Amino acid sequence: MVPVVGRRGHRWAPHAHHLFDEMPLRARPPMEDAAGRDRLSDLPDEILHRIMSFLNARQAVQTCVLSRRWRNLWHTVPCINADFVEFDSIGYQGPEVPFKRFVNRLLEFRDPASVIDTFLLKYAMPDRLDGYKASNEEANRWIGHALQKQARILEVAVFFFPLDLDHSVFTSCYLRRIEFSHVYLRKGFFEQIETGCPSLEDLLLHQCFIWDGEISSQTLKVLTVDATELYTVKEMSISTPNLTSLTLSGLEYPKAVLKDMPLLVTASVSVTFDALNFDGYYDANDLRQYLWGLSAVRNLEFHYEGAELMIANNSQWCPEFVDVVNLTLGEWCLDANFHALIVFLQNSPRLVKLTLKLAKDRWTTPQRIIGELEERSFTCEHLKIVEVICLESDPQVIGVEDFFVRSGMTSVQFHIKHWRKDEEYELPAFIYLAHLFDEMPPRALPPVEDDAGRDWLGDLPEEVLHYIMSFLDARQAVRTCVLSRWWRKLWRTVPCINADFDEFDLVFYQGDDGDYDDVLAFKRFVNRLLELRDPTAMTDTFWLRYTTRPEGNTYSNEDAYGWISHALQKQARVLEVVVFCCLFELDHSVFTSCYLRRIAFSGIVLCKGFFAQLEAGCPALEDLFLHQCGVHDDEISSHTLKVLTFDSVFFYMPMDTVEFTLLNKTSISLPSVTSLTISTPEIQNSLSHIVSALNLVAIFSDYNHLNLSKLTIENHLQWCPEFLNVVNLTLGQWCLDSNFYALIVFLQNSPRLEKLTLKLEKSNMRISRRIIGELTEISFTCEHLNTVEVICSENDPQVITVQDFFVSSGMTSVQFHIKHWSPYANDLPAFIRSI
């Protein structure tokens, strides 16, 4: 894996080129047993498709490099998970450009005969008016394509600006589940899905905007509406006779009429009356429209918050819940001397379990109920358990226990649970982003089964399952614990840990200061992940994508130090760390490991002594990759390194606590190196110094580029050595300056050259000369040269000039291949380019 750079900072990209243009540089080989057999690839297509369904679309496409068997599998994967987060740090044009290009090409290259069972889309709408319109059209076209391909499940989550949905495409007899977040649902949407989607059973709306005043469906069985705003209407009617599960939470306007729900089994309803926009009291009859529609339910959770509620004595605002066996209420029911709680108990004759969720803080809470109740007796002969969820040492717990004792319920068992101190921001259960070690995901995928009900995937050997899970982020790997009992503890021994901060970008987490902090959520996750892993399990690969954030006036990196040290203690062979936002100053004292073979760092400051520590403490290290790092050492020496990559690396020494000075020269001594790549933002040394360094090995660098103001070269100055072994040479446009000065010198010194690649500028704007000088001897002999490849913009006039140069030099047999820069290409070197 190699890093790419973006607006947020850095991010590791699993390959170096666009997924549909070139293959990754470092593709993992397929899993093999001792006999060299690829056991994973022997599985049937449907099992491999099931495995790939756990991957994002981009990851699924990347499997094409594993072997010939995997080359075309992604063409027919029935699950497409197109996630813009995979592109949120790529390129300088923002993630929407490469993401749109990726999804368009993904759908274009899929097998046209294959259907799409599940289409998951996470998308960011740009704030520019023209960009929003184009992006909106693209997203609607992708959704329409998925429906045409018989999608059963459609999930769309939009960020920044809502998606204006074109509901006219919703005509499908296959669609069973819809989940929308941040989407405009124009008037006619519900009528369209009622008539056009006769198989639809599950509808989830989160932070959406509704223009219709009625949700009516004869097919819906599960309905979830959360934090959704009603446009142009003041009341929403819900009529769903076959509904079995209903969740209503965070509606912007309090009016909702529930009717015709005879089959309802489970309901979770949260009613909010806005106290800021109301000067008086609400009457309990305002709850009536919610509660009477829920009278047939068996499992009920009901919350109230907002303005004060006036309840008259024994007012019949609460119906009789004849079938309720499980009831959950909030702290509001304890107000006015347990007024609402008593009424619910009086009307729930079959209640078995009562759960009371008290407040998570003890800030003064105004009384929410005003009223008195004359008849306080109730009979709950089936009530066995009262569960109270509260803060530690909450005094109201004793009051609740006394209440039931005084009411004669002495046989009731009390279970007390405490809110965690770092409890998540309370989202509804269906979108609850709980920590993976505390709650299971609400919608876990069942393991794949054949006609006999056998779990084929679970029958695989543990080492094969570990290899499958190595393609997942750590958070995704932990989530597999819900698939079955067999999967419950597999994540604890996975040898590959991919701890990615991006997985927590949108996680709400409450810190000690009351703010919601994704950094704290990520730290907590990784700490618990390492804590709960099997202590005997080794870590083969540790990937960390991390962000630094100031704590007071300093940056605390102690957690990251601990994670890296833990990985090395667990015999990690591969260590890859990318840090964004601020540079991370590494404590290299922990680098003592006879197992470590590869290091890749991005956004790291390497203090003086780092390379000496690697030389002495890591005798097996062969591959070192540094990207946008700061190096304090003026000497890099290693007898073990075979691959060295420097990209945008600054060499400097601290002058005092504030200022730094760039080093004029850094000595690199690598007697065993076979591959060297150097791409630096500024070259201080002479041309002879740089080219001599390249003479250590055959040139593998994609770019032999010089970014200089001007370079003066004297005639026949021996700044360029003879490259006796070079067969492939790539140069930039700089070599064409001063009548092909540098190009001729390279050709004169490359007697075995077979292929030459010239990468011209990506724009046709005139660039001032970078080389000043004249060359007397311009002849050269390249008898093995058979191919010249020119990569340039369309209609670049220099292409003809290059061809004329070789023809005039007598190289008439050379074949010319012209390639054009992609309009989406950015200026990153090829070895770290993702698009």
N, C-alpha and C positions, 0 to 999 in steps of 0.2 A: 504493500500500500504506500501511496505517496500523497503529499499534502497539496492542496490548492489554496489560493488566497481569495478572499472576498471582502464584502463590505464589513462583515462582523469581525473578521480577523482571519483565522485559519481553520481549515477542516481537512481531515484526511479523505481523499477520494480513492476508491478502490481500484482505479485504473488510470492510465495516463492519456488516453485519447477518447474521443467520443465513442459511445458504445456501438454505434453502427458503422463507424468508419475504420477503426483500427483496433487490434486486440490489446489487452492489458500487457504491460511489461512484465509483471510478476504475478502470473496466474498460479493459484494453488493447484497442485496435482490432485487427481481424484484419490479418494481413500483406498488404500491397498492393504491386503493382509500379508502375512509372512511370505506367501507364495507369489506375491506380486499381482494378485488378482484384484480387479476393481469390483468389490462386492456391491457397492452402492449403485453402480451403473447397471448391474444385473437385474435390478428391480423392474417391475412393469411400469409402463408410462404413467398409469393412474396413480401409483404410489409416489413416483418422482414428482408428478404434478402436485400431489398433496404436500410434499415437502416444500416445494417452491411456493406454495400458497402462503407460507409463513414469511416470505421475503417481500420487500418492496419491489416494485416493477423494475427499478434500476438494478437491484441486486439479482433479480431473476434473470435479466438479460445477461448479466456478467457471468452466469454459469456456463455460457456458451464456450468459454475457453477451457473448461475442465478436461474435456476429451471430445472425440468425434461423436460419441454417443449423446453428449449434451448439446451439441452445436445448435440443433433446431428445436429443442424441447420447449424453449420459452415461447416459440411461435404459437403453441397450442395450450399454454397454461390457462385454465378456466378462471383464475382469480387474478385481477389486475389491481394493484395497490399503487396508484400514482400519487406520490407524496412530494410536494414542492420543497419540503424541508431538506430533502436530499440535495437540493440545488441552491439552498439559501446563502451559500458562501462562494458561489462559483461565478467568476466573470465580473466585469465592471458595469454591465448593463442591468444588473439586478437579476434575481432568480427567475423572473417570469419568462425571460427570453429563452434561456437554455431549457427550462422546464417545458414550455410550450413546444419547442422543437422536438424534445425527447418524446413527449406523449404523441404528437402527430406522427412521428416516424415509427413509434411503437405500434400504433394502430394500423399504420400503412403496411408494415412488414409482417404482421401476424398472418397466420394461415387464414384465408378468407372463409374456409369451410368450418373453422372452429367457433364454438359458441363461447360467450362470456357468462359464467355463472355469477360472479361477484365483481362489482366495479366500485372501488374505493378511491375517492378523489379528495385530496387535501390541496387547496389552492389559495394563493394570495392575489387579491385584486389590486392592481396599481391605482394610485390616486390621480393620475393624469386622465383627463376626460377622454382623449383619443385612445389612450392605452386601456382604459376601463372598458370602453365599448368593444374593442377588438378582443380583449381577454374574455369578456362576457360571452361573445359570440362563439369563441373557441370552446369554452366550458360547456355551453349548451349543445354544441355539436358533438363533443365527446359523450355527453350523457345520452343524446339521441342515438349515437352509434352503439353504446352499450345496450340500450333497450332493443335495438334492432337485432342484436346478437343474443337475445333471449336472456338477459340478465335477470336473476332471481333476487339478488340483493344489490341495492344501490345506496351508497353512503357518500355524502358530499359535505365537507367541512370547508368553509371559506373564511379567510382572515382579512382584516383591515377594512374592506368595503364589501357589503353584501352582494351576492350573486342575484341578478334579476332573472329568475327562472322562466324559461319558455315552456309552459306546461302543455303546449299543444302536442309535444312529442310523446306524451305519456299514454301510449296505446300499446299495451303488452299483456298477453294472457299468461305470461310467465312470472312477472314481477310479484314478489311476495313481501319484501321488506324495503322500506325507505327510511333513511336517516339523514336529516338535513340540519346543518348548523350555519346560521348567519345567511339566510336565503330569503329573498322577497318572494312571497307567494301571492300572486295577483288574483283578482277576482275571477272565479271560475276554476281554480286549481282543484278544489275538493270535488266539484262536480265532474271534472275531467277524470280524476283517478277513480271515481265511483263507476263511471261508465266505461272508461278505457282500460282499467286494470282490475278485472274481475277476480284475480287471485290474491290481491293485496291483503295481508293479514296484520302487518306490523308497521306502524308509522311513528317516527320519533322526530320532534321539532324542537330545536334548541336555539335560542336567541334569533328566532325568525320574525318576519314581519308579515302579518296576515291581513288581506283585504276582504276576505269573506267573513260573514257573521255566523256561518253554520258549518259544522263538520258532521256530515251524514254519510254513513256507510253501512252496507249490509254484510260486508266481508271482514272488516277490521276486528281483530281479536286482542291486539295490544296497541294502546295509544299512550304516547308520552309527549307532553307539551311543557317546556321549561323556558322561563325567562323570555317568553315570546310576547310581542307587542301587537295589539289590534289596531289596524289602520282603518279609518273612515267608519268604524262601527264601535259601539259602546258596550255591546254584549255579545257573547259567543254562545251559541247553542250546540250541544254535543248530543247527537242521536245515533247510537251504535248498538243495535240489539244483540249482536253476537260478541260484544266485547267481554273479555275475561280479565284483563289487566289494564288499569288506568293510573297514570301518574300526571298530576297537575302541580306545577310549582313555578313561583316567580312571575305570574302573569302581571303585565303592566297595569291592567285595569281589573278591578275585582269582580266584574260581572261575568258569571259563567253558569249556564243552565244545563244541568245534567238530566237526561231523561232517557227512558226506554233502554235500560241496561239490566235485563233480568238474569243474565248469565255471569255477571261480574263476580269474580272470586277475590281479587286483590286490588286495593286502591290505596294510593298515597297522594294526599291532597294538602297543599299548603295555601292558605288564604291570607292575602296581605291587603289590608285597608290602609291607604296612604293618609297618615295623620297630618302630614304637612299641608295637604290640600283640603282638610276638613276641620272646621272649627268646633263642631259639636261632638255628639256620640253617635256611633253606629248602633242600630238595634239588632238584637239577636236574630231577628227574622232575616237579616241579610245573610246569615249562614244557612238559612233554610234551603235555598236553591241548590247548595252543594250537598248538604247532608241527606235530603230526601231522595236525591238521585243515587245515593250510595246504600240505601237501606237493605239491599239484597246481598251485600258483600260479606265474605268470610274473614278476610284479613284486611284491617283498616288502619291506616296511619293518617292522623289529621292534626295539622298545625295551624295556629292562628297568630298573627302579629300585626302590629300597626296601631291604629287609633283605638281609644277606649271603647269598650263594648258594653252597652246597657242591656241587662237581661232582667226581664220581669219575673216575679215569683212563679215557678212551675210553668213557665211559658212553654208551649209545645213546639219549640224551635228544633228539637232533636227527635228524630223518628225512632222507632223501635228496631234495633239491629238484631233480628231474630237469629241470624246465622253466624254472627261474628264470634270467632273463637280466639283471635289474636288482635289486640288493640294497642296502638302506640299513640301517645299524646305528648305534647310539649309542656313546658312549665306553666304556660298560660292557664291550663286547666286547674291549677292550684289556687288561683286568685279568688278573692271574695270567699275565703274559707272553703276551698275545694268545690266551688259552685259547679263548674263545668264537669269536673271528674265525677261528682255524684250523679249528675244527670246522665252521663254516658253509662255509668254502672247500673243505674236504674233501668236503662233501656237495652242492656246487653245480657239477657238471661243465660246464654250458653258460653259466656266468656271463660276461657281457660287460662290465658296468659295476658298480663297487662305490662306494657313497657312505658316508663316515664323518662323522657329525655329532658333533664334539667339544663339550665344555662351553663355555658362553658366559662363564663367569668362572673364575678360577683359585683360587677358595677351595679349601682342602684337602678333597678328596673321599675318603671311606673306600673301601677296596677292596670291590667288590661281589661278586667271585668268589674263592672259596678252592678250590684244587685244582691238580694238576699234570697235564701231558699228555705221555705218552711219545712217541707217534707224531705228529710235528709236520710231516711232509711233506704236500704237497698238489699237485695238478696242475690248473691252470686255464688250459688252452691257448687258450680264447676270450677271456680277460680282457684288455681293451685299455685301460680307463680306470679310475683310482682318483681319485675326487673327495673332497677333504677340506675340510669347512666348519668353520672354527675362528676363534679370536681372532687378531689380529695378533701376530706374534712368539710363537706358541704353540710351546714346545719339543717337544711331542709329534709335530709334523709331521715333524721329522727322524727321530724314532724309527719312524714309520710307513714312511717311504721306505726306511730301512735294513732294516726287516723284509722288504720285498718284494725288495730287492736281494739280501739273504742267502738268500732262498728261490729265487733264480734267475729272478725275474720282471723282468729288466732292460729288456724292451721295453714295459713298462706306462707309459702317459702319466699324469703326475700333474697334476691341476688343483686349485689352492688357491683357496678362496673364504673371505672373512672375514665374520664376523658384523658387522652395523653396530653402532656404539657405542650407538645409540638403538634397537636392535632391539626389535620388538614383544614383548609377553608371549606366550610360545609357546602358541598355541591350535592345536587340530587344524586341518588344512588346510580342512576343509569348513565351518568357521565362522570362519576366520582373517580378521580385520578388518585386513588389511594396508594400508599406505599405497598410494594408488592409483597412485603413480608407480613403485612397486617390484614389485608383484605384481598380476596381473589377478584379478578376482573369479572364484571357482571355478565359478560357475554363470552364465555369460554367456548372455543371450538371443540367439538367432540372428536375423539380419535377416529381415523378413517376405518371403516368396517366393510367387509365384503358381504355377500348375501347371507352367509352363515353367522354374521355378527362378530367375526374375528377381527381383532385389532392387528392388522398387518404391520403397521408402522412400529407398534410397541414390541413386536416379535423380533425386531432387528437386534443384533448384538450391541452391547453398550458402547463399544468404541465407534461403531457406525453412527449411532445416535449422537454421540459427542461430536463427531465430525459434522453432522447436520447442524447441530446447535452452534458450532463455531462460526457459522455465517450470520448469526443473529447478534444484535446488541445485547449487552448483559441484561438489560431490563426485559427484553423479549425472551431471552433464554429462561429467566426466572418464571415468566408467565406460563411456560410449558408445564409447570407443576400442577396445573388444574386439569390437564388433559385426561389423566387417569391416575390410579394408584401407582402404577409402574413408573410414571413420569414425575412423581411427587418430589423425589430427591435427586434426580439426574443432574439438575443444574448445579448442585453442590460439588460436583467433581468434573465439570467441563474444563478442559485444559486451556481453553481460549477465553479470556475476559476482555470484552470490548465495552469499556465504560465511557459512554458518550453523553456529554453534557446536553447536546441538542435534544436528547430524548426528554429533557425536563424543561425545555423552552417555555412550554405552555402549562406547566404544573403550578397550581396555586399552593403555596406553602407558607404558613404563618410563622415568622421568626419572633424572637423575644420582644422586638420593638413594635410588633403588630403589623409589620409590612409583610407582603407575600413575596418570598424570595426563592427563585428557582435555584440559585447557587446552594442555599442551605438544603434544599430538597435533594440535590444531586450529591452533596457531601454525605448526607444522612444515608442515602441509598448505598453508596460505595462502601462506607464504613460497615454497614450491616451486611452487605454482600460478602465482604472479606471475613467478617466475624462469624457468619453462619455457614461458610463453606466447610467442607470436610477437611479437618486439619491435616490429614494424611495425603490429600490430593495435591499434585504438583501443578504449577501454572506454566504451560509451555509458551504462551503468547499473552502479553499484556498490552492492550491499546488504551490510551487515555486521551480523551478530548476534554479540555478543561478550560475554565475561564477564571481569571484572577479578579478579585474585587476588594477594594480597600476596606479595612476594618479600623476605623478611626483615621489616623494619618499614615498607616502602614498597610502592607499587603501580607496577609498570612498565608503561607504555603505549607504549613505543617502537615495538613491532611494529605496533600499530594506527595510530600516527601515520604510519609508513612506508607502510602500505597505503592510507590515505586520500590521502596526498600522491601516491602512484603513480597512483591513479585520476584525480586532478585533472590530473596531467601527461599522462595518456592521454585527455584531453578528455572526461571524464565529464559528461553532461548532468544525470543524476539521481544523488544521493548520499543514501543512507538508512543510518543507523547507530543500532542499539539496543544498549545496554549494561545488563547486569543484575549483581546482587550489590552493586556499589559504584559511585558516581558517577564518571564519566570526565571528567577535566579536559582540555578540548580545546586543542590548540595551533593557534590560528586564523591564524598567520602564513603557513600554506601555502595559504590561500584566495585565490589569484590565478588566475582562470580566466575567459576570455571565453566559455566554452561552458556553464558550470554554470547550469541553469535551475531545478532543484528540490532542496531540502534537507529531509530529515526526520530529526530527532534524538529519541532517548529515552534518559534516564539520563545526560545530558551536562551538564557545568558549562561555561557560556560566560563566559569571563573578560572583564574590562573591555576594550573596544576591538573586540570581535567584530563588532558591527553596523557600526561604522565601517570595518572591514576588508572586510565584504561589500559595503558601499556603494561603496567605492573599487576593490576587487579583482575583484568579480563583477558586471559591468555587465549581464549577461543574466539574472540571478536574478529569477524571478517568483513562486515558491511556497516558503514557509517553514513548516515544521510542527515545533513543539516540544512534547514530551510528557514530563512529570515531569523537567523540566530546571531548572537553577539559572542565573539571569541576574544578572550583576554590573553591567550597564549601567543607567543611569537614563534613557537616551534611546534610542529605537528610531526610526531615520529611514531611509527608502529611497524613491527615485524610480522604482524598477523593480518592486517587489513588487506583485503583483496578488492573491495569495491568502496570507493569514496565519492560522495556527491556533496558539493557545496552550491547552494542556490541562495542568492541574496544574503550572503553572510558578511558581516562586518567584523574586521579585525581591529581591536582597539585596546588600549590600556587605560585604567583610571589614573588621572593625575591627582585628584583629591576626591573628596566625597561627592562632588557635584559634576566636575568637568571630566571629559574623556578626550583622548587624542588618538587619531587613527595611526595604526602601525604602517611604516613605509614598506616593510617586507615581512613576510611570514614564511619561514622555512618549512618545506614539506618533504619528509624523508620516508618513503614507503616502498621498500625493496620488494614486497610481495604483491603489490597492487596490480590488478589486471584490467580494471575499469575505473576511469577517472572522469568526473563531470564537474566543471566549474562554471558557474554563472553568477557573477558578482555585480552589484550595482555601480561600482566605481573601481577602476583599475589604476593603481598608483604606480605600478612597476612598468618597466620597459617592455616593448613588444618581444624582444629576444627572451626575456625572463619567462613570459607567459608561454610562448611557443616551445621553449625548451622544456617546460614542465609537461607539455602535451607529448613530448617525445618519449616520456617514460613508458608509455603503452601505446597500443593501437588506438586511434582516435575513435571513441564511441560517442563523443559529445554531439548532440543534435545541433547545437549552435556553436560554431567557432566565431563569435561575434565580438567586435570591439565597439564599445560605446564611448567614443572619445570626441573631444572638440575638434582637434586637428592633429595629425601625426606626420612629422617630417621624416622621410626616409632617404638616406643617401644612396646613390647608385651602387648596386651590387653589394650593399652592406650585408654581411653574413648574419642577419638577425634570424634567419629561418634555417633550421637544420634539415638534413635529408631524412625523409620518412620512408625508410626502405621497405617497411611491411604494410603500409597503408594501402587498402584496396577500396575503401569507401570513405569519401571525404565530403563534408557538408560545410559550406561557407555562406556568409551573409552578403548583403549588397555592398558592404564596405570594400570588399575585395575587387570591385569593378572600378573604383575611383582611380584617377590618374592613368587612364588608358589601360585598365585591367592590371595595374601594377602588382598588387598582392596575389591575385589569381595566378599570374604567370609564374611568380616565385614559388608558389605552392606546387604548381604543375611541374616546374623544373626539378623540384625536390621530392617528387612522388613517382618513382619509376614504375611501380607495380599497380598504379591506380586503375581500377576497373569502372567505378561509378562515381560521378560527381553530382552533387546536389547543390543548387543555388537557391537560396530563399531570399527573394527580393522583398522590398518594402510592401506593406499591406495597403498603402495608398499611393497614388501616382503623384503626390505633391513633390516638388523639387526639393532635394535635400543637399545642403552644401557639402562640398568635398571633405572627406575625413582624412584623405592621404594627400600629401604634397610631396612630389618628387618625380623623377624621370628614370626610366630603365633603358639602358643601352642594349643589353642582350635580351631580346624578347622571344627567341626561339625556345621550343621545348619538345621533348619526345615522350609521348605517353602511348606506347604501342599496345598496351592492354586496355586502354580506355575505350569502352563500347557504349556507355550510356551517360547522357547528361540530362538530369531532371531539373526543371525550372519551376519553382512554386512562386506564383505571383498573383497580382490582381488581374481581373479581366481587362483585356485591351492594353496591357502594359507594353509601351513601345520598346522597352529595353530587351524584350525577348528576342526581337529581330536582331538587335545589336549583339547579343550573346551568340546567336546562331552564326552571324557573319564573322564573329571573332574566330570561331573554330574552323569555319570553312576557309577563311584567309590563312589560317595556320596549317592547313593541309589535312585537317581531321574530318575528311568528307564521309567517312564510314560510321561516324558516331551517330547513334540514335537519340533523338530529342523527344523527351516526354514533358508535356506542359500540364501542370496542375494549378488550379486556382484556389486561393484562400477562401475558406468558408466565410460567409458574411457574419457568422456567429463567433468566429475565432477571436480570441483575445490575445494579449501580448505576453502571456506566460510562456516560459520555455516548455518544450514538448514533454520533458520528463515529469512535469508537474501539472500538465494541462489536462483538464477533465472534459472540456467541450472544445 
